[in-house]
């Protein structure tokens, strides 16, 4: 589990009041597992779609939950060790960089360092908000500048310098 649901799982371990809702599910998977993933999700009633990213920057693999489902409610796949799009500063982490969620759901979620790196790589407004939430409750701080790739340090520094956004 990655994305907003992973942020929610990590944040809830510190302060439930900071958790934000998210409709979609983002999973970090190996590309070579795509045939098995497709079979399993289609057998569960999901519909596979490959969608072009705006501006011709690649594609996204997603699974819609039935015929009337929308992309924002889908299961989105991010491939491990690959850049989400050609402009990404860093590739996604490997699937082995995970931890077991100790909450009631017990799913595997990306390790905190990998999650912060992915959010800094995407750096959309929603990613910045997630990072600011995690910063607010002390899940990372200035000592993390040495823990993220050099290509992302300016982004992390900007958040540290202006945590009010």
C-alpha positions as semicolon CSV with decimal commas, in nm:
position;residue;x (nm);y (nm);z (nm)
1;X;0,000;0,000;0,000
2;X;0,132;0,340;-0,097
3;X;-0,018;0,685;-0,153
4;X;-0,284;0,845;0,061
5;X;-0,383;0,522;0,234
6;X;-0,023;0,460;0,340
7;X;-0,003;0,817;0,470
8;X;-0,325;0,758;0,664
9;X;-0,188;0,437;0,814
10;X;0,139;0,602;0,919
11;X;-0,031;0,916;1,051
12;X;-0,297;0,725;1,244
13;X;-0,022;0,560;1,445
14;X;0,062;0,904;1,585
15;X;-0,254;1,116;1,568
16;X;-0,589;1,002;1,425
17;X;-0,709;1,363;1,401
18;X;-0,458;1,431;1,120
19;X;-0,578;1,145;0,896
20;X;-0,726;1,254;0,561
21;X;-0,971;1,047;0,358
22;X;-0,877;0,917;0,015
23;X;-1,097;0,733;-0,233
24;X;-0,844;0,549;-0,446
25;X;-0,605;0,271;-0,356
26;X;-0,243;0,284;-0,472
27;X;-0,033;-0,029;-0,477
28;X;0,338;-0,073;-0,541
29;X;0,389;-0,385;-0,752
30;X;0,647;-0,554;-0,970
31;X;0,582;-0,520;-1,343
32;X;0,651;-0,891;-1,389
33;X;0,358;-0,965;-1,154
34;X;0,110;-0,779;-1,377
35;X;-0,044;-1,093;-1,537
36;X;-0,117;-1,249;-1,196
37;X;-0,246;-0,916;-1,057
38;X;-0,473;-0,870;-1,357
39;X;-0,614;-1,221;-1,326
40;X;-0,675;-1,188;-0,952
41;X;-0,843;-0,848;-0,972
42;X;-1,052;-0,932;-1,278
43;X;-1,168;-1,251;-1,102
44;X;-1,275;-1,027;-0,814
45;X;-1,487;-0,814;-1,051
46;X;-1,247;-0,530;-1,128
47;X;-1,201;-0,401;-1,484
48;X;-0,847;-0,334;-1,605
49;X;-0,774;-0,008;-1,785
50;X;-0,453;0,147;-1,914
51;X;-0,491;0,525;-1,912
52;X;-0,262;0,783;-2,073
53;X;-0,115;1,046;-1,844
54;X;-0,194;1,403;-1,948
55;X;0,071;1,549;-2,174
56;X;0,177;1,211;-2,309
57;X;0,398;1,134;-2,009
58;X;0,328;0,763;-1,997
59;X;0,041;0,551;-1,878
60;X;-0,122;0,436;-1,556
61;X;-0,250;0,086;-1,497
62;X;-0,572;0,084;-1,297
63;X;-0,854;-0,143;-1,200
64;X;-1,207;-0,005;-1,182
65;X;-1,451;-0,154;-0,933
66;X;-1,727;-0,239;-1,179
67;X;-1,879;-0,079;-1,488
68;X;-1,980;0,256;-1,333
69;X;-1,659;0,316;-1,140
70;X;-1,448;0,627;-1,185
71;X;-1,069;0,656;-1,210
72;X;-1,052;0,846;-0,882
73;X;-1,206;0,545;-0,706
74;X;-0,984;0,287;-0,875
75;X;-0,695;0,069;-0,767
76;X;-0,388;0,231;-0,924
77;X;-0,067;0,038;-0,976
78;X;0,278;0,193;-0,946
79;X;0,564;-0,021;-1,066
80;X;0,856;-0,081;-0,830
81;X;1,199;0,047;-0,934
82;X;1,050;0,247;-1,223
83;X;0,983;0,617;-1,272
84;X;0,611;0,697;-1,274
85;X;0,673;0,924;-1,572
86;X;0,985;1,036;-1,761
87;X;1,000;1,364;-1,565
88;X;1,009;1,192;-1,225
89;X;1,324;1,276;-1,032
90;X;1,344;0,931;-0,873
91;X;1,212;0,583;-0,945
92;X;0,966;0,415;-0,710
93;X;1,120;0,206;-0,434
94;X;1,133;-0,172;-0,444
95;X;0,844;-0,373;-0,302
96;X;1,073;-0,514;-0,036
97;X;1,083;-0,173;0,135
98;X;0,764;-0,241;0,330
99;X;0,643;-0,281;0,685
100;X;0,349;-0,469;0,827
101;X;0,067;-0,240;0,936
102;X;-0,001;-0,305;1,302
103;X;-0,349;-0,152;1,275
104;X;-0,677;-0,340;1,243
105;X;-0,637;-0,405;0,869
106;X;-0,292;-0,564;0,880
107;X;-0,186;-0,481;0,526
108;X;0,169;-0,428;0,403
109;X;0,258;-0,065;0,356
110;X;0,557;0,114;0,222
111;X;0,827;0,198;0,475
112;X;0,814;0,558;0,593
113;X;1,137;0,655;0,416
114;X;1,008;0,518;0,086
115;X;0,674;0,695;0,132
116;X;0,840;1,030;0,200
117;X;1,063;0,980;-0,105
118;X;0,763;0,895;-0,326
119;X;0,567;1,196;-0,203
120;X;0,866;1,424;-0,263
121;X;0,905;1,274;-0,611
122;X;0,539;1,329;-0,708
123;X;0,521;1,663;-0,527
124;X;0,170;1,748;-0,640
125;X;-0,026;1,972;-0,404
126;X;-0,189;1,670;-0,237
127;X;0,155;1,512;-0,186
128;X;0,283;1,833;-0,029
129;X;-0,018;1,840;0,206
130;X;0,046;1,479;0,307
131;X;0,411;1,562;0,374
132;X;0,316;1,870;0,577
133;X;0,076;1,657;0,785
134;X;0,355;1,408;0,856
135;X;0,598;1,690;0,934
136;X;0,346;1,848;1,175
137;X;0,325;1,533;1,385
138;X;0,700;1,472;1,383
139;X;0,726;1,175;1,147
140;X;1,026;1,338;0,981
141;X;1,235;1,649;1,032
142;X;1,549;1,827;0,908
143;X;1,762;1,521;0,986
144;X;1,589;1,354;0,690
145;X;1,770;1,578;0,443
146;X;2,051;1,321;0,440
147;X;1,803;1,030;0,412
148;X;1,638;1,135;0,086
149;X;1,804;1,135;-0,256
150;X;1,998;1,453;-0,337
151;X;1,755;1,531;-0,620
152;X;1,472;1,573;-0,365
153;X;1,648;1,770;-0,092
154;X;1,541;2,113;-0,221
155;X;1,178;2,004;-0,208
156;X;1,213;1,874;0,146
157;X;1,398;2,189;0,251
158;X;1,117;2,404;0,109
159;X;0,864;2,218;0,325
160;X;1,086;2,249;0,630
161;X;1,134;2,621;0,566
162;X;0,761;2,690;0,524
163;X;0,558;2,425;0,709
164;X;0,244;2,642;0,688
165;X;0,246;2,596;0,309
